[in-house]
Amino acid sequence: MEKTADILLLVRPDYTVYDEVRKTKDFELFADMRMAGVGMVGVVHSSDAIDSIQRFIGRIEMGMITSVLDTIIFLKGGSVQKVYELEMLVRVPTGMTEADLSRPLIEVRDFETGACEYEIYTYGEENVVLPVSDTNKEQPVRKLAKERILQEIRKFDPGAEAEVVSDNKVIVRVDNEMIPHMIGKEGKTVMELEKRLGISIDIEPLVKSLGKLVSHTLSESGAYINIGFDTKISGKSVSVYIDDEFLFSATVGSKDVVKVSKDSDIGSSLMRAAVSHKKIKCYA
């Protein structure tokens, strides 16, 4: 087949039908001829129209797919069942909200209506082919988000759970002792996770054990809100609640103080609770 391709480059026919594009070498040769400007019509066997595109993923680079494939015609039972056209764009994938999550993606559009039915892009280390039509876009996006989030949080706690409550918010439940590690110093760890995953994360204890109520005082120092404790509980884990709703857990510092950055979501919640005179409770 390589020698045949060399001859085709000399003859330059208008179109060449490449039957049975099946092995990896066939896909590579088809892409090479297509990129060289030879008109190619490839015949691929697949169970669905989108599956024919997936057979190219991994065999050629993602950025080359739209240069190799521009139109997909799916034949079944001797008639045309579906026609797709492909286009490469740079934007935020459907279901994500943060602008800095923009990436190159391939839109698979219905040839007749122009409606985008699938998006193909890289998510972490995985290549994703995601249905985005109005009837089926929400569930696949949330399922994918949940699986990706669980991969990350189970690095901290293998028994962690995640509940995607909206397209831009997830509740993560981990063991009480692991909550400070997930939040990190000044909330940096959880903020880094939120930025990497493109979704807001609320952290709750896996098993809510209130423990003993401890008295505390709130004060400000620069960019921090200080929660000071009257009793000696340095090194212990405390859980903070606002009106009986869990907010966060943290390890008490050596001076019996927990520092929370004002710029963090937790800090903003604490400030709003203090201003509106809501009950802030600490349990250790």
KEKE-3310 file (N, C-alpha, C; in steps of 0.2 Angstrom, whole numbers, plus 5000, padded with zeros to 4 digits):
npx = (5004:5010:5018:5009:5003:5014:5014:5001:5003:5011:5002:4991:4976:4958:4950:4952:4946:4948:4947:4941:4948:4956:4967:4980:4990:4983:4975:4985:4991:4981:4978:4990:4990:4979:4983:4993:4986:4979:4964:4953:4943:4938:4933:4926:4922:4909:4899:4891:4889:4897:4907:4915:4923:4930:4938:4949:4955:4969:4976:4980:4986:4976:4974:4975:4964:4953:4959:4961:4948:4933:4920:4908:4899:4887:4882:4868:4860:4859:4856:4858:4860:4865:4874:4889:4898:4914:4923:4936:4938:4942:4937:4927:4922:4906:4896:4906:4912:4922:4932:4946:4947:4946:4950:4957:4945:4934:4920:4907:4895:4878:4875:4864:4856:4865:4867:4876:4881:4891:4906:4923:4937:4952:4953:4961:4971:4964:4955:4940:4924:4910:4892:4882:4869:4853:4845:4852:4863:4866:4867:4878:4889:4889:4891:4904:4911:4910:4917:4930:4932:4932:4943:4953:4950:4951:4964:4967:4958:4953:4940:4932:4917:4907:4896:4888:4880:4876:4880:4891:4895:4900:4898:4909:4913:4923:4933:4933:4946:4954:4949:4956:4968:4963:4958:4970:4983:4978:4968:4973:4975:4962:4957:4966:4962:4949:4952:4959:4949:4938:4927:4916:4919:4912:4917:4913:4911:4912:4906:4896:4901:4898:4905:4912:4905:4914:4920:4923:4931:4930:4941:4949:4964:4974:4974:4966:4954:4953:4950:4949:4952:4946:4950:4963:4967:4976:4982:4971:4957:4944:4927:4917:4902:4888:4873:4869:4873:4886:4902:4916:4931:4946:4963:4968:4979:4996:4994:4981:4973:4963:4967:4959:4958:4952:4949:4945:4932:4927:4931:4923:4910:4911:4912:4900:4891:4895:4892:4878:4874:4873:4873:4888:4896:4908:4915:4924)
npy = (4994:5006:5008:5010:5022:5030:5030:5036:5049:5054:5052:5059:5058:5064:5059:5046:5030:5023:5008:4998:5004:4999:4993:5000:5005:5008:5018:5028:5029:5034:5046:5052:5053:5061:5073:5076:5081:5073:5068:5059:5046:5037:5021:5015:5003:5004:5004:5015:5033:5042:5033:5030:5041:5040:5030:5035:5042:5043:5036:5045:5062:5073:5086:5085:5079:5086:5090:5079:5073:5079:5077:5066:5052:5041:5025:5014:4999:5001:5014:5032:5037:5046:5062:5070:5085:5091:5103:5113:5121:5134:5135:5136:5120:5112:5113:5117:5131:5140:5153:5151:5138:5136:5127:5118:5111:5099:5101:5091:5092:5091:5089:5094:5102:5109:5109:5106:5091:5083:5084:5084:5083:5085:5080:5082:5068:5061:5057:5064:5060:5068:5068:5082:5086:5094:5085:5076:5081:5085:5074:5066:5075:5078:5066:5063:5074:5070:5058:5062:5071:5062:5055:5064:5068:5056:5053:5059:5054:5038:5033:5043:5053:5060:5072:5079:5094:5104:5111:5118:5116:5105:5094:5087:5074:5068:5059:5065:5068:5070:5082:5094:5092:5092:5104:5112:5124:5140:5137:5134:5121:5116:5127:5126:5114:5117:5126:5118:5108:5116:5119:5123:5118:5111:5106:5092:5083:5065:5057:5064:5070:5078:5081:5089:5105:5120:5135:5151:5165:5178:5187:5200:5201:5209:5201:5190:5180:5177:5163:5161:5150:5147:5136:5124:5117:5115:5107:5098:5093:5104:5107:5118:5126:5135:5141:5128:5122:5113:5121:5120:5110:5111:5110:5115:5128:5131:5141:5140:5144:5146:5151:5159:5164:5179:5181:5169:5157:5151:5161:5172:5167:5166:5179:5185:5178:5183:5197:5196:5192:5178:5161:5155:5140:5130:5114:5101)
npz = (5000:5003:4992:4982:4987:4984:4970:4968:4972:4962:4951:4954:4956:4955:4965:4976:4981:4996:5002:5016:5028:5041:5049:5060:5052:5040:5043:5046:5034:5026:5032:5029:5015:5013:5019:5011:5000:4991:4985:4995:4999:5012:5018:5031:5044:5056:5071:5073:5067:5074:5080:5069:5069:5081:5079:5073:5083:5093:5084:5075:5078:5089:5084:5071:5066:5060:5049:5042:5042:5036:5032:5037:5031:5035:5031:5031:5029:5016:5014:5017:5033:5042:5041:5045:5049:5052:5063:5069:5084:5097:5113:5128:5134:5133:5148:5156:5165:5169:5161:5159:5156:5143:5128:5113:5103:5095:5085:5081:5069:5064:5047:5040:5048:5055:5069:5084:5089:5095:5105:5104:5114:5124:5141:5155:5155:5146:5131:5126:5120:5119:5120:5116:5113:5115:5122:5128:5135:5148:5158:5154:5155:5169:5174:5169:5175:5188:5189:5186:5196:5207:5205:5208:5222:5229:5230:5241:5251:5250:5252:5248:5244:5230:5225:5212:5211:5203:5187:5190:5203:5216:5229:5240:5250:5263:5275:5292:5297:5286:5280:5283:5276:5263:5262:5264:5268:5271:5262:5250:5244:5240:5232:5222:5217:5213:5202:5193:5190:5186:5193:5207:5224:5238:5254:5264:5280:5279:5288:5299:5314:5328:5340:5354:5359:5357:5365:5356:5348:5336:5326:5317:5306:5296:5281:5285:5294:5311:5321:5337:5351:5368:5376:5377:5363:5353:5338:5337:5327:5321:5318:5309:5310:5303:5308:5311:5299:5290:5288:5287:5290:5301:5306:5322:5326:5334:5343:5347:5337:5322:5306:5293:5276:5270:5257:5252:5249:5260:5270:5265:5268:5282:5285:5280:5288:5301:5300:5298:5309:5312:5319:5324:5326:5334:5334:5343)
capx = (5000:5015:5021:5003:5002:5019:5011:4996:5006:5013:4997:4986:4969:4954:4948:4954:4942:4952:4942:4944:4953:4955:4973:4983:4994:4979:4973:4991:4992:4975:4979:4996:4988:4974:4987:4997:4982:4976:4957:4953:4936:4939:4928:4927:4916:4908:4892:4888:4893:4902:4912:4920:4928:4933:4943:4955:4958:4974:4980:4983:4985:4969:4974:4975:4958:4949:4962:4960:4941:4929:4913:4907:4893:4885:4877:4866:4854:4859:4854:4862:4857:4868:4880:4892:4904:4919:4926:4940:4937:4945:4932:4926:4918:4899:4896:4911:4910:4928:4935:4953:4947:4946:4954:4955:4940:4931:4913:4904:4889:4874:4876:4858:4854:4871:4867:4882:4879:4896:4912:4929:4943:4956:4951:4966:4975:4959:4952:4933:4919:4904:4886:4880:4863:4849:4841:4857:4870:4867:4869:4885:4893:4889:4895:4911:4914:4910:4922:4936:4933:4933:4950:4957:4949:4953:4971:4967:4954:4951:4933:4928:4912:4906:4889:4887:4873:4874:4885:4897:4896:4900:4899:4914:4913:4929:4934:4934:4953:4957:4947:4961:4973:4960:4958:4976:4985:4974:4963:4976:4974:4955:4957:4970:4958:4944:4954:4961:4943:4934:4920:4916:4919:4911:4919:4909:4913:4909:4901:4896:4901:4899:4910:4910:4905:4920:4919:4928:4930:4932:4944:4952:4971:4976:4970:4964:4949:4955:4945:4952:4948:4948:4953:4969:4965:4980:4983:4965:4953:4938:4922:4914:4895:4884:4866:4869:4875:4893:4906:4923:4935:4953:4967:4970:4987:4999:4992:4974:4969:4963:4966:4955:4959:4946:4948:4943:4925:4925:4932:4918:4905:4912:4911:4893:4888:4896:4888:4871:4873:4871:4876:4894:4897:4914:4915:4931)
capy = (5000:5012:5010:5012:5029:5034:5031:5041:5056:5056:5053:5065:5058:5069:5056:5039:5027:5018:5003:4994:5007:4995:4993:5007:5007:5010:5025:5033:5030:5038:5053:5055:5055:5067:5079:5078:5085:5069:5067:5053:5044:5031:5017:5012:5000:5006:5003:5022:5038:5045:5028:5030:5046:5038:5025:5039:5045:5038:5034:5052:5068:5076:5092:5084:5076:5090:5091:5073:5071:5085:5075:5059:5049:5035:5021:5008:4996:5004:5021:5037:5038:5052:5065:5075:5089:5093:5109:5114:5128:5135:5138:5132:5115:5113:5111:5120:5138:5145:5155:5148:5131:5135:5122:5116:5105:5097:5101:5087:5095:5088:5092:5097:5107:5113:5108:5102:5085:5080:5088:5080:5087:5082:5082:5078:5064:5057:5060:5064:5061:5070:5070:5088:5088:5096:5079:5071:5084:5086:5068:5064:5080:5077:5059:5064:5078:5066:5053:5066:5074:5057:5053:5069:5068:5049:5054:5061:5049:5032:5032:5049:5053:5066:5073:5085:5097:5108:5111:5122:5115:5098:5093:5082:5071:5064:5058:5071:5069:5072:5088:5099:5091:5094:5112:5115:5130:5145:5135:5134:5115:5116:5132:5123:5108:5120:5129:5112:5104:5120:5118:5125:5112:5111:5100:5091:5077:5059:5055:5070:5069:5085:5081:5094:5112:5124:5142:5154:5172:5180:5193:5201:5203:5209:5197:5184:5180:5172:5160:5159:5146:5148:5130:5122:5112:5115:5101:5095:5095:5107:5108:5125:5126:5141:5139:5120:5119:5113:5125:5117:5108:5113:5109:5121:5130:5130:5146:5139:5149:5144:5157:5159:5169:5183:5180:5162:5156:5150:5167:5176:5164:5168:5187:5186:5176:5187:5203:5195:5189:5171:5157:5151:5135:5125:5107:5098)
capz = (5000:5003:4985:4979:4989:4981:4963:4968:4973:4955:4946:4957:4954:4958:4971:4977:4986:5000:5005:5022:5032:5047:5053:5061:5046:5035:5046:5045:5026:5023:5034:5025:5008:5014:5021:5005:4995:4987:4987:4998:5001:5016:5020:5038:5047:5063:5073:5072:5063:5079:5081:5064:5071:5087:5077:5071:5089:5096:5078:5073:5083:5089:5080:5064:5064:5056:5042:5038:5041:5036:5032:5038:5029:5038:5027:5035:5025:5009:5013:5021:5039:5045:5038:5050:5047:5058:5064:5075:5088:5104:5117:5134:5132:5136:5154:5160:5166:5169:5155:5158:5154:5135:5125:5106:5103:5088:5085:5076:5068:5059:5040:5037:5053:5058:5076:5087:5093:5099:5106:5105:5117:5129:5147:5159:5151:5142:5125:5127:5114:5123:5117:5119:5110:5121:5125:5132:5137:5155:5162:5152:5157:5176:5175:5167:5180:5194:5188:5186:5203:5212:5203:5212:5229:5231:5231:5248:5254:5245:5253:5247:5239:5227:5223:5208:5213:5197:5182:5192:5210:5218:5236:5242:5257:5265:5282:5295:5298:5279:5278:5283:5271:5257:5261:5263:5271:5269:5257:5244:5240:5237:5227:5216:5214:5209:5196:5189:5188:5184:5197:5214:5228:5245:5257:5270:5283:5277:5293:5303:5321:5330:5345:5359:5357:5361:5364:5352:5347:5330:5325:5310:5306:5289:5276:5288:5300:5316:5325:5343:5356:5375:5378:5374:5358:5347:5335:5336:5322:5323:5313:5310:5307:5303:5309:5310:5292:5290:5283:5285:5296:5300:5312:5326:5326:5340:5347:5348:5332:5315:5302:5287:5272:5268:5250:5251:5249:5267:5273:5263:5271:5289:5286:5279:5294:5307:5299:5298:5316:5312:5325:5322:5331:5333:5338:5343)
cpx = (5004:5017:5015:5002:5008:5017:5006:4998:5009:5007:4992:4979:4964:4952:4950:4950:4947:4947:4945:4950:4952:4961:4976:4987:4990:4977:4979:4992:4987:4976:4985:4994:4983:4978:4991:4993:4979:4969:4956:4945:4938:4933:4930:4921:4915:4901:4888:4892:4899:4908:4917:4926:4933:4939:4949:4958:4963:4978:4983:4982:4978:4969:4974:4968:4954:4952:4961:4953:4937:4922:4913:4900:4892:4880:4875:4860:4854:4857:4858:4858:4859:4874:4882:4897:4908:4922:4930:4939:4941:4940:4931:4921:4911:4899:4901:4910:4916:4931:4942:4953:4946:4951:4952:4950:4937:4924:4911:4896:4885:4874:4870:4856:4859:4871:4873:4879:4884:4902:4917:4935:4947:4954:4956:4970:4970:4956:4944:4929:4913:4898:4884:4873:4858:4846:4846:4863:4871:4870:4876:4890:4894:4893:4902:4915:4915:4916:4929:4937:4935:4940:4955:4956:4951:4960:4972:4964:4951:4943:4929:4922:4911:4899:4889:4880:4871:4880:4891:4898:4896:4901:4903:4914:4919:4929:4936:4942:4957:4954:4952:4966:4970:4960:4965:4977:4982:4970:4966:4975:4967:4954:4960:4966:4952:4946:4956:4954:4938:4927:4921:4915:4918:4913:4915:4912:4909:4904:4902:4895:4903:4904:4907:4911:4910:4918:4924:4926:4933:4935:4947:4960:4973:4971:4966:4958:4952:4950:4949:4948:4951:4951:4959:4968:4970:4982:4977:4961:4946:4933:4918:4907:4892:4877:4865:4871:4883:4896:4912:4926:4942:4956:4969:4977:4989:4997:4984:4970:4969:4962:4963:4956:4952:4944:4945:4935:4923:4926:4926:4911:4905:4910:4904:4889:4889:4892:4881:4869:4870:4875:4882:4896:4904:4913:4922:4930)
cpy = (5006:5014:5012:5020:5033:5035:5036:5048:5058:5057:5058:5064:5063:5066:5049:5036:5022:5014:4999:4998:5004:4995:5000:5009:5010:5017:5030:5034:5035:5045:5056:5057:5061:5073:5081:5081:5080:5068:5060:5052:5037:5027:5013:5009:5002:5005:5010:5027:5040:5040:5028:5036:5044:5033:5028:5041:5040:5036:5040:5057:5071:5082:5091:5081:5079:5091:5085:5071:5078:5083:5067:5057:5042:5031:5015:5006:4999:5011:5026:5038:5044:5055:5070:5079:5091:5099:5110:5121:5128:5139:5134:5126:5115:5110:5114:5128:5143:5146:5152:5141:5130:5131:5121:5111:5105:5097:5096:5089:5091:5092:5096:5103:5111:5113:5104:5097:5081:5085:5083:5084:5082:5085:5078:5075:5060:5061:5059:5065:5062:5072:5077:5091:5090:5091:5075:5074:5084:5080:5066:5069:5079:5071:5060:5068:5074:5061:5056:5068:5068:5054:5057:5068:5061:5049:5056:5056:5044:5031:5038:5048:5060:5066:5080:5088:5101:5107:5114:5121:5108:5098:5086:5080:5067:5063:5064:5073:5072:5079:5094:5098:5093:5101:5115:5121:5136:5144:5134:5127:5114:5121:5129:5118:5112:5123:5123:5109:5109:5120:5120:5119:5114:5105:5099:5084:5071:5057:5061:5068:5075:5086:5086:5101:5116:5131:5145:5161:5173:5186:5193:5203:5203:5206:5191:5185:5175:5169:5157:5155:5147:5142:5128:5116:5112:5108:5096:5097:5098:5108:5114:5124:5133:5139:5132:5117:5119:5117:5122:5114:5110:5110:5115:5122:5130:5136:5146:5143:5145:5150:5155:5165:5173:5182:5173:5162:5155:5157:5172:5174:5166:5175:5188:5184:5180:5194:5202:5192:5182:5167:5154:5147:5131:5119:5104:5091)
cpz = (5000:4996:4981:4980:4985:4974:4963:4969:4966:4950:4948:4954:4958:4965:4971:4983:4990:5004:5011:5025:5039:5052:5054:5055:5041:5037:5045:5038:5024:5025:5030:5018:5008:5015:5015:4999:4990:4989:4989:5000:5005:5018:5026:5041:5054:5064:5073:5069:5068:5080:5076:5066:5076:5085:5075:5077:5092:5090:5075:5078:5083:5085:5073:5061:5059:5049:5038:5037:5041:5035:5033:5036:5031:5034:5031:5031:5018:5008:5018:5027:5043:5041:5043:5046:5053:5058:5070:5078:5094:5108:5123:5132:5136:5143:5159:5160:5166:5163:5154:5157:5146:5133:5117:5107:5096:5089:5080:5075:5063:5052:5038:5042:5056:5066:5079:5091:5097:5100:5108:5108:5122:5136:5152:5154:5146:5136:5126:5121:5118:5119:5120:5116:5116:5125:5129:5135:5144:5159:5160:5155:5165:5178:5174:5173:5187:5194:5189:5193:5208:5211:5208:5219:5232:5232:5239:5253:5250:5246:5252:5243:5236:5225:5219:5208:5207:5192:5184:5200:5212:5226:5237:5249:5258:5273:5286:5296:5292:5277:5278:5278:5264:5256:5260:5267:5267:5263:5250:5240:5237:5232:5221:5213:5210:5203:5191:5186:5185:5187:5204:5218:5235:5248:5264:5273:5280:5282:5298:5310:5324:5335:5350:5357:5361:5360:5360:5351:5340:5330:5318:5311:5299:5285:5279:5293:5305:5320:5331:5348:5363:5378:5374:5369:5352:5345:5334:5330:5324:5317:5314:5306:5307:5303:5308:5303:5292:5285:5282:5291:5295:5307:5316:5327:5333:5345:5348:5343:5326:5311:5295:5282:5270:5261:5248:5251:5257:5271:5272:5267:5279:5290:5285:5286:5300:5306:5300:5305:5316:5317:5321:5327:5329:5337:5337:5346)
residu = (MET:GLU:LYS:THR:ALA:ASP:ILE:LEU:LEU:LEU:VAL:ARG:PRO:ASP:TYR:THR:VAL:TYR:ASP:GLU:VAL:ARG:LYS:THR:LYS:ASP:PHE:GLU:LEU:PHE:ALA:ASP:MET:ARG:MET:ALA:GLY:VAL:GLY:MET:VAL:GLY:VAL:VAL:HIS:SER:SER:ASP:ALA:ILE:ASP:SER:ILE:GLN:ARG:PHE:ILE:GLY:ARG:ILE:GLU:MET:GLY:MET:ILE:THR:SER:VAL:LEU:ASP:THR:ILE:ILE:PHE:LEU:LYS:GLY:GLY:SER:VAL:GLN:LYS:VAL:TYR:GLU:LEU:GLU:MET:LEU:VAL:ARG:VAL:PRO:THR:GLY:MET:THR:GLU:ALA:ASP:LEU:SER:ARG:PRO:LEU:ILE:GLU:VAL:ARG:ASP:PHE:GLU:THR:GLY:ALA:CYS:GLU:TYR:GLU:ILE:TYR:THR:TYR:GLY:GLU:GLU:ASN:VAL:VAL:LEU:PRO:VAL:SER:ASP:THR:ASN:LYS:GLU:GLN:PRO:VAL:ARG:LYS:LEU:ALA:LYS:GLU:ARG:ILE:LEU:GLN:GLU:ILE:ARG:LYS:PHE:ASP:PRO:GLY:ALA:GLU:ALA:GLU:VAL:VAL:SER:ASP:ASN:LYS:VAL:ILE:VAL:ARG:VAL:ASP:ASN:GLU:MET:ILE:PRO:HIS:MET:ILE:GLY:LYS:GLU:GLY:LYS:THR:VAL:MET:GLU:LEU:GLU:LYS:ARG:LEU:GLY:ILE:SER:ILE:ASP:ILE:GLU:PRO:LEU:VAL:LYS:SER:LEU:GLY:LYS:LEU:VAL:SER:HIS:THR:LEU:SER:GLU:SER:GLY:ALA:TYR:ILE:ASN:ILE:GLY:PHE:ASP:THR:LYS:ILE:SER:GLY:LYS:SER:VAL:SER:VAL:TYR:ILE:ASP:ASP:GLU:PHE:LEU:PHE:SER:ALA:THR:VAL:GLY:SER:LYS:ASP:VAL:VAL:LYS:VAL:SER:LYS:ASP:SER:ASP:ILE:GLY:SER:SER:LEU:MET:ARG:ALA:ALA:VAL:SER:HIS:LYS:LYS:ILE:LYS:CYS:TYR:ALA)
# end
